[in-house]
Amino acid sequence: MEEKCYEDIWEMLVTELTEKGIRQQREENSEIESLIEDQTALSAQAQKCLASLDSEVRGTLTRYYEQAELIADKQIQYLYLQGAKDCVRLLKMLGVI
């Protein structure tokens, strides 16, 4: 039970830090901000397209995009943690820690 609590806290911490990094990237990088704005506009168009499809096809495409977003989120979290591990490994190699 206690381990689950720590896992939940860790997951929350990583989520907060990755979201902070994404916000910072948007502030510092006008290209990514522009891409996100374009994606937002495309999303509205995609919703209109989905509405015109029959329910089975719409459901399949919706599940596909939701799963793609979930995979991307999990990959971001994994890469964030891997980056931290790589940083520690490099600092050890350099004799800093």
C-alpha positions, -999 to +999 in steps of 0.1 A: +000+000+000+028+024+009+047+017-023+015+025-043+014+059-025+050+066-035+043+055-071+014+079-072+035+108-059+063+100-083+039+099-113+024+132-102+058+147-099+069+136-133+037+147-148+040+182-133+077+185-144+070+174-179+040+198-182+062+226-169+088+217-195+063+217-223+049+251-212+085+264-211+092+250-246+061+268-259+072+301-244+108+298-257+101+282-292+078+301-315+080+272-340+065+247-316+039+273-305+029+278-342+027+240-347+004+237-317-018+265-329-021+248-363-029+215-347-057+232-327-073+245-359-069+211-375-085+195-345-117+215-350-117+205-387-111+168-378-140+169-353-163+181-382-150+153-404-155+127-376-191+139-371-199+131-407-187+095-405-208+065-394-205+056-357-182+025-362-156+044-383-158+074-360-153+051-329-123+035-346-106+068-355-114+082-320-098+052-303-068+055-326-061+091-318-067+087-281-043+057-280-017+077-300-020+105-274-016+080-246+014+065-262+030+099-267+024+108-231+039+076-218+069+081-241+074+117-228+074+104-192+098+076-200+122+099-218+121+125-190+131+098-165+157+084-188+172+118-193+175+122-155+192+088-153+215+096-181+224+129-164+233+112-132+254+086-150+272+114-168+278+133-136+292+101-120+315+095-150+328+131-147+334+126-110+310+153-100+290+129-078 
